[in-house]
Amino acid sequence: MLAEWDLHLTPEDFVPFLGFSDLPYWNALREKFQLPADAAYLMGRRTEEYVRILQATSIEPLPGVLDLLQHVRDLNIPVAVASASPRGQIAAGLESAGLAEALPIRRSGEEDVPYDRGKPHPDVYQAAAEALGVNPQQCIAVEDSANGMRSAKAAGCFTICVPCPSHPTTETNLADAVVSRIDQVRRFLN
């Protein structure tokens, strides 16, 4: 998408923005690279491209995700997605991974909270907890980014870091617990 302006970013260019809501992310990139389009346009174009790519393929959930979701269902624990991404990206990612049915409650840090209150602010986790009918202090947040952990902790959630294999955070100290695989989250649920 950014090739439209002859801009070719490396994965390292995105690292400072992992876990940020989209509009602040695009505003920062727009400033850094003097992009002529406004942030809302850039966000919309990215969502269109992301959805188009994911509709043409499927992605494999991380090992242990399906087992963890089944375990949560067996324990009758309500679950929600609290993401910094726009709803369209959340839905496309869950559909592509075959997880949409298992995770119907979703809150977007882009669309379900005020503009300037996305991650790392606590609002998206507070909104997800409210949708579940529980207090955020009763929630366990599973995060892979520093901004996500900051958001979850600020909301009062017990926060578990599961570093993402493609972009592991170095700020695992922000979490209450760190596990190397998502299936290890089970031990915190019983």
N, C-alpha and C positions, 0 to 999 in steps of 0.2 A: 504494500500500500504506500509506503513512504518513498518507493522508487519513483512515484509520480513527481516528486521534487528532487530526484537524483540523490536521495539520501539512503544510505545503506548502513544500518546500525549493526553492531556486534552484540552478542548476548550480554557482554559486560556493560554496555550502554544502558541496559534495562535494569540492572541489579539495584541501583538506588531507589527504583520505583516499585519494586516488588511489594505487593500487598496494599498499594495506594489505590484510592478510588480513581476512576478514569479521568474525570475532568481536571483535577489537580495534576495528574500525570501528564495529560496532553498539554495543559498550560505550561508545565515545566519544559517539556520537550519542544514546544513551540518557541519558547523563549531561548532555550539553549541552541537550537538549530535555525532560528529565524524563519520558521515555517509561515507561509503567507495565509494559510487557512485558520479559521478560529477553532478553538478547542472542541466545541460541540460538534462541528463538522468532522473533525479528526476522530473523535470518539465514535460517532455514528458510522463512519467509513470502516473503522477497525472492527466494530461489531458486525457489520455486513460481511466483511472478509472472513472473520472468525467463524461465523455461522455457516457461510458458504463452504469453507474448508471442512468443518466438522460434519456437515450434512453429507458430504461425499465420502466419509470414512467412519471408522469406529476407533475408539481409543480403549485401551485395556486399563481397567482400574489397577491401582497399585496392589501388589500382592497383599492379601489379608483384608481388603476393604469389604468384599462381599460377606466374608465370614463375620467380620465385626458388625456389619449392619444386621445380619441374621441374629447375632447374639443380642444386640440392642432390642430387636423386635421380640425375641424370646423373653427378655426381661421386662418387656412392655415399657421401655424408656422412650419418651418422645424425643425426636431428633429434628434438627433444622439446619439449613445451610445459611451461614452468615458470611457473605462474600463482598469484597470491595467492587466486584465487577457489575456491569449493567445486567439486568434481568435476561436479556437476549443471549448474552454470553454464558450466563449460569445455566440457562435451559439447554442451550446447544451442547455444552460440555457434559451435562448430566445425561442427555439423550444419547450422545455419541458413546458414552461409557456404559449405557444400559442401566443407569442409576436413577432415572427420573421418577419412576414409580416409588422407589424406596425413600426418596427425599423430596416429597411434595411441598414441604414448607421451606420457603426460601426468602431471604431478605437481602436486598442489594444495598451496599454502601453508596451506590450511585443514585438510586431512585427511591429508596424507602426511608432515607434520612435527609435532613437539610444539606444543601450543597457543600457547605464547609465543615460537615460533621462526619464524613466518611472515615475509614481507617486512616490513621491510628486512633481516632476518637472512638469512644465506647458505643456510640449510638446504634450501629448495625447489630451488635451483640445484644443490646438492650431490646431492640425491635424483634430479634429472633426469639429471645426469651419470652417476651410478651406474647408473641404468636403461639408459643408453646403453652402459655398460661402458667409460667413459673418465674421465679426470681432469678436474675443472672447469677447470684451467688450459689444457686443450686445446680448450675450448669458446668459441664466440662467442655472446654473448647479445645479442638484439635487443630493446630496451626502449623504452617511451614514457613512463614515469613516473620521478620521482626515486627513489621507494622501490624500484622494480624495478631501477634502476641501482645503487643502494646494495647491494641483495641480490646482484646478479650480480658486482659488483666485490669484495664481501666473500668470495664463493666463489672468486675468482681468475679469473673469466671475462674475456676480452677483450670489452668492452661497447660496443655501437653504439647510439646514441640515434637513433630515428626518431620525431620529435615527432608526436603524434596531431593531426590537423587539428581535432578538436572540443575538445581540452583539452591544448594544447601546454605542455610543461614549460618553466620558465625556468632550470632547473638542468642544462642540457646539459653543463656543465663536469664533471659527475660521470662522463661517458662517456669512453672512449678515443678514440672517433670519433663524429662527428655527420653524418648524411646527411639530405637533405630528402625522399627517396623510398625506399621499401623495396627497389626494384630496384637501388639503388646499393650495397646490401650485397654484391652479387656480387663486387665488386672485392676484397673481403677474403677470399674463399673460394679463390682460385686460388694 
